[in-house]
Amino acid sequence: MSERMGFFTDTSVCIGCKACEVACKEWNGVPDDGFVFRATSYDNTGSLGASTWRHVAFIETPDSWLMASDVCKHCTHAACLDVCPTGALFRTEFDTVVVQADVCNGCGYCVPACPYGVIDRREDDGRAWKCTMCYDRQLGGLEPACAKACPTDSIQFGPLDELLERADARLADLHANGRTEARLYGEDPGDGVGGDGAFFLLMAEPEVYGLPPDPVVTTRDLPSMWGWAAVAALTMAGATAWTRFGGR
Amino acid sequence: MARERAMVPEAEFSSYYGRPVIKAPIWHEPHMPLYLYLGGVSGACALSAALEELQPRPHGRLGTLARLGAALGAVLGTGFLIAELGRPERFLNMMRVFKPTSPMSMGSWLLAAQGGLSTMAAASAVTGVLPGAGRAAALSLGVTGPLMATYTAVLIADTAVPAWHEARHELPFLFGGSAMAGAGALGMLATLARPEEAAPVRRMAVFGAALETAAGAVMERRLGLVAEPYRREPLMRAARLLAVGGGALAALSALPSRRGGGRVLGPALAAAAAAALTAGALCTRFGVLRAGRASAEDPAYTIIPQRQRLTAAGRGTEGGSAQ
């Protein structure tokens, strides 16, 4: 296996140009996701989805404009991959999480399983889709289209270890310059998903950008959930035995 | 920035223009809730069929009916499950892997076993062919049946949907109870003309309704804010009323026949109870799906509990000042 590859999205230098959204669609042949005028901000894309694999959020505050390019997190412990019943979702040699479109049968389980609301099903096509971190480009030794197109290097691609070092240095710089609101998101291997393959430097709380403050991979509770189901099943069996043999 | 007012007045939270953080379940009505209902009925019938084999004189009429109910529920349920897929022609891909981390993979294998065994048991009971194999299949249904009725709770609880995941302790009991109420109701309909045979199915219906009601009440109490979508969902309220009312009617329907007088009143009460319990079991499944959707679509239910968790763990202010 190659080393783990990742994205470091430094939102402090994002200018909201949406070149990443366009490059992603162009390279991956992602169809349009409707032409909606949302009238809330310069963001008319709205959210990640089956046909939106990069999404630039735009938040206007009294002091500044916050812009951030969101993407699939390629979690260390990925709920979508855990719950996929067909094996369509798999972990690549780059430690990324990818859907095999020729295997997915559109069961839809990954959609509510993702704690970040990333993956979705295309209703006309019936299958689940999300960012592949340009698996095909990586196999050819190229960086993903979004990172290639980003004019400010807000989106950086590379070995995850190197990106984490770079992010720590950038965070220290920002804090030294008085930007104490800067923080990393998804970089901690101790978080509820074991850390993200695509992590961020944010300038506000994650929920401001539409990100969950403390995401958790729910399959970590699976043993206890099966335990509760087993107790309920035994309760049913015991009660039904009573209906047959008890009483009269 | 979108500052939103949460459902509980004191908790303010930030969100991205009030937009959901997670994706709502895309499962359709009526497919998915009907599958939950049919799978539950199949599971509870299967349990009855297995226990019938342990009776001193098995192969009674109720045993045959239980086998038929288990088979029909599983087969019809499978139909709805396949129709639910985005690519129904690829439904056999469910059998590509055996994946313990996926409740849907485990459920697919379980459904395959339940469907095969119950079809075998029912076919044997109806045709009289291979009674030994039919008996073995019916006994095996005692294992697959109750799991069939409760695994769907694990399936939906293993998602990021707050109203589902946080209810992971109670949902198996809610579904198990609802399955017994639903199967008991069908059994009561099948025994309307023979009240003397109705005692086991009536008890099953009453116990199931009680279990479902208790599990629902505990769930709504324990979950607090996260249970709001259940409390606000009209179908969940209807399900509660129908379970309580149907359970009470089912219990009452036993009285006239005991006194010997109620040749009409007893069956009438039993039919009303069966109708109420069936409607209640259906409302529960549709209501749980709708409450799950509502829970995912309002960012309050995702963000507020997570924020509270961080604050409680002292991790609320990492990386910089709050807004």
Chai-1 contact restraints between the chains, C-beta under 6 A:
chainA,res_idxA,chainB,res_idxB,connection_type,confidence,min_distance_angstrom,max_distance_angstrom,comment,restraint_id
A,T40,B,Y17,contact,1.0,0.0,6.0,A-B,restraint_1
A,I59,B,M1,contact,1.0,0.0,6.0,A-B,restraint_2
A,T61,B,M1,contact,1.0,0.0,6.0,A-B,restraint_3
A,D82,B,T101,contact,1.0,0.0,6.0,A-B,restraint_4
A,V83,B,S102,contact,1.0,0.0,6.0,A-B,restraint_5
A,P85,B,M94,contact,1.0,0.0,6.0,A-B,restraint_6
A,P85,B,S102,contact,1.0,0.0,6.0,A-B,restraint_7
A,P85,B,M104,contact,1.0,0.0,6.0,A-B,restraint_8
A,P85,B,S105,contact,1.0,0.0,6.0,A-B,restraint_9
A,P85,B,S108,contact,1.0,0.0,6.0,A-B,restraint_10
A,T86,B,N93,contact,1.0,0.0,6.0,A-B,restraint_11
A,T86,B,R96,contact,1.0,0.0,6.0,A-B,restraint_12
A,G87,B,R96,contact,1.0,0.0,6.0,A-B,restraint_13
A,G87,B,V97,contact,1.0,0.0,6.0,A-B,restraint_14
A,N105,B,L85,contact,1.0,0.0,6.0,A-B,restraint_15
A,N105,B,R87,contact,1.0,0.0,6.0,A-B,restraint_16
A,N105,B,R90,contact,1.0,0.0,6.0,A-B,restraint_17
A,N105,B,N93,contact,1.0,0.0,6.0,A-B,restraint_18
A,G106,B,L85,contact,1.0,0.0,6.0,A-B,restraint_19
A,G106,B,G86,contact,1.0,0.0,6.0,A-B,restraint_20
A,G106,B,R87,contact,1.0,0.0,6.0,A-B,restraint_21
A,C107,B,L85,contact,1.0,0.0,6.0,A-B,restraint_22
A,G108,B,I26,contact,1.0,0.0,6.0,A-B,restraint_23
A,G108,B,W27,contact,1.0,0.0,6.0,A-B,restraint_24
A,Y109,B,M104,contact,1.0,0.0,6.0,A-B,restraint_25
A,V111,B,K23,contact,1.0,0.0,6.0,A-B,restraint_26
A,V111,B,I26,contact,1.0,0.0,6.0,A-B,restraint_27
A,P112,B,P25,contact,1.0,0.0,6.0,A-B,restraint_28
A,P112,B,T159,contact,1.0,0.0,6.0,A-B,restraint_29
A,P112,B,V161,contact,1.0,0.0,6.0,A-B,restraint_30
A,A113,B,T159,contact,1.0,0.0,6.0,A-B,restraint_31
A,P115,B,A160,contact,1.0,0.0,6.0,A-B,restraint_32
A,G117,B,V21,contact,1.0,0.0,6.0,A-B,restraint_33
A,G117,B,I22,contact,1.0,0.0,6.0,A-B,restraint_34
A,G117,B,K23,contact,1.0,0.0,6.0,A-B,restraint_35
A,D120,B,K23,contact,1.0,0.0,6.0,A-B,restraint_36
A,R121,B,I26,contact,1.0,0.0,6.0,A-B,restraint_37
A,R121,B,G86,contact,1.0,0.0,6.0,A-B,restraint_38
A,G126,B,G86,contact,1.0,0.0,6.0,A-B,restraint_39
A,G126,B,R87,contact,1.0,0.0,6.0,A-B,restraint_40
A,R127,B,G86,contact,1.0,0.0,6.0,A-B,restraint_41
A,T180,B,G320,contact,1.0,0.0,6.0,A-B,restraint_42
A,T180,B,S321,contact,1.0,0.0,6.0,A-B,restraint_43
A,E181,B,G320,contact,1.0,0.0,6.0,A-B,restraint_44
A,E181,B,S321,contact,1.0,0.0,6.0,A-B,restraint_45
A,A182,B,G320,contact,1.0,0.0,6.0,A-B,restraint_46
A,R183,B,G319,contact,1.0,0.0,6.0,A-B,restraint_47
A,R183,B,G320,contact,1.0,0.0,6.0,A-B,restraint_48
A,E205,B,S14,contact,1.0,0.0,6.0,A-B,restraint_49
A,E207,B,S14,contact,1.0,0.0,6.0,A-B,restraint_50
A,E207,B,S15,contact,1.0,0.0,6.0,A-B,restraint_51
A,E207,B,I303,contact,1.0,0.0,6.0,A-B,restraint_52
A,V208,B,M1,contact,1.0,0.0,6.0,A-B,restraint_53
A,V208,B,S14,contact,1.0,0.0,6.0,A-B,restraint_54
A,G210,B,Y16,contact,1.0,0.0,6.0,A-B,restraint_55
A,G210,B,R19,contact,1.0,0.0,6.0,A-B,restraint_56
A,P212,B,V21,contact,1.0,0.0,6.0,A-B,restraint_57
A,P212,B,T302,contact,1.0,0.0,6.0,A-B,restraint_58
A,P212,B,Q306,contact,1.0,0.0,6.0,A-B,restraint_59
A,P213,B,Q306,contact,1.0,0.0,6.0,A-B,restraint_60
A,P213,B,R307,contact,1.0,0.0,6.0,A-B,restraint_61
A,P213,B,L310,contact,1.0,0.0,6.0,A-B,restraint_62
A,D214,B,Q306,contact,1.0,0.0,6.0,A-B,restraint_63
A,D214,B,R309,contact,1.0,0.0,6.0,A-B,restraint_64
A,D214,B,L310,contact,1.0,0.0,6.0,A-B,restraint_65
A,T218,B,D158,contact,1.0,0.0,6.0,A-B,restraint_66
A,T218,B,H165,contact,1.0,0.0,6.0,A-B,restraint_67
A,T219,B,T101,contact,1.0,0.0,6.0,A-B,restraint_68
A,T219,B,D158,contact,1.0,0.0,6.0,A-B,restraint_69
A,M225,B,V154,contact,1.0,0.0,6.0,A-B,restraint_70
A,M225,B,A157,contact,1.0,0.0,6.0,A-B,restraint_71
A,M225,B,R168,contact,1.0,0.0,6.0,A-B,restraint_72
A,W226,B,V154,contact,1.0,0.0,6.0,A-B,restraint_73
A,W228,B,H169,contact,1.0,0.0,6.0,A-B,restraint_74
A,W228,B,P172,contact,1.0,0.0,6.0,A-B,restraint_75
A,A229,B,T150,contact,1.0,0.0,6.0,A-B,restraint_76
A,A229,B,A153,contact,1.0,0.0,6.0,A-B,restraint_77
A,A229,B,V154,contact,1.0,0.0,6.0,A-B,restraint_78
A,A229,B,P172,contact,1.0,0.0,6.0,A-B,restraint_79
A,A232,B,T150,contact,1.0,0.0,6.0,A-B,restraint_80
A,A232,B,P172,contact,1.0,0.0,6.0,A-B,restraint_81
A,A232,B,F173,contact,1.0,0.0,6.0,A-B,restraint_82
A,A232,B,G176,contact,1.0,0.0,6.0,A-B,restraint_83
A,A233,B,P146,contact,1.0,0.0,6.0,A-B,restraint_84
A,A233,B,L147,contact,1.0,0.0,6.0,A-B,restraint_85
A,A233,B,T150,contact,1.0,0.0,6.0,A-B,restraint_86
A,M236,B,P146,contact,1.0,0.0,6.0,A-B,restraint_87
A,M236,B,G176,contact,1.0,0.0,6.0,A-B,restraint_88
A,A237,B,P146,contact,1.0,0.0,6.0,A-B,restraint_89
A,A239,B,F207,contact,1.0,0.0,6.0,A-B,restraint_90
A,T240,B,L47,contact,1.0,0.0,6.0,A-B,restraint_91
A,T240,B,L51,contact,1.0,0.0,6.0,A-B,restraint_92
A,A241,B,L51,contact,1.0,0.0,6.0,A-B,restraint_93
A,T243,B,P200,contact,1.0,0.0,6.0,A-B,restraint_94
A,T243,B,R203,contact,1.0,0.0,6.0,A-B,restraint_95
A,T243,B,M204,contact,1.0,0.0,6.0,A-B,restraint_96
A,R244,B,L51,contact,1.0,0.0,6.0,A-B,restraint_97
A,R244,B,P200,contact,1.0,0.0,6.0,A-B,restraint_98
